[in-house]
Amino acid sequence: MPALTAPAPTVPAPSAGPACGACPHPLAAHDAVGLRYCRATAISELDRGCVCRTA
């Protein structure tokens, strides 16, 4: 019978750059409208839906 080994530790996926303060997407994934919307959302401390067009 083969020896049992401990599972490999979970490593978080590498980030695609700085995170957005208003939605779960990286800033690099924002178009001009999404970037403006998310910045206004974060500055105004609003809780509203995401408008990002991620592909």
Contacts in CASP RR format, 6 or more apart in sequence:
PFRMAT RR
TARGET T0000
AUTHOR 0000-0000-0000
METHOD contacts of the structure
MODEL  1
MPALTAPAPTVPAPSAGPACGACPHPLAAHDAVGLRYCRATAISELDRGC
VCRTA
15 26 0 8 1.000
16 26 0 8 1.000
16 28 0 8 1.000
16 29 0 8 1.000
17 26 0 8 1.000
17 27 0 8 1.000
17 28 0 8 1.000
18 26 0 8 1.000
18 27 0 8 1.000
18 28 0 8 1.000
19 25 0 8 1.000
19 26 0 8 1.000
19 27 0 8 1.000
20 26 0 8 1.000
20 27 0 8 1.000
20 30 0 8 1.000
20 38 0 8 1.000
20 42 0 8 1.000
20 52 0 8 1.000
21 38 0 8 1.000
21 42 0 8 1.000
22 37 0 8 1.000
22 38 0 8 1.000
22 39 0 8 1.000
22 41 0 8 1.000
22 42 0 8 1.000
22 50 0 8 1.000
23 38 0 8 1.000
23 41 0 8 1.000
23 49 0 8 1.000
23 50 0 8 1.000
23 52 0 8 1.000
24 50 0 8 1.000
25 50 0 8 1.000
25 52 0 8 1.000
25 54 0 8 1.000
27 35 0 8 1.000
29 52 0 8 1.000
29 54 0 8 1.000
30 38 0 8 1.000
30 52 0 8 1.000
31 52 0 8 1.000
31 53 0 8 1.000
33 51 0 8 1.000
34 51 0 8 1.000
34 52 0 8 1.000
34 53 0 8 1.000
37 51 0 8 1.000
38 50 0 8 1.000
38 51 0 8 1.000
38 52 0 8 1.000
40 46 0 8 1.000
41 48 0 8 1.000
END
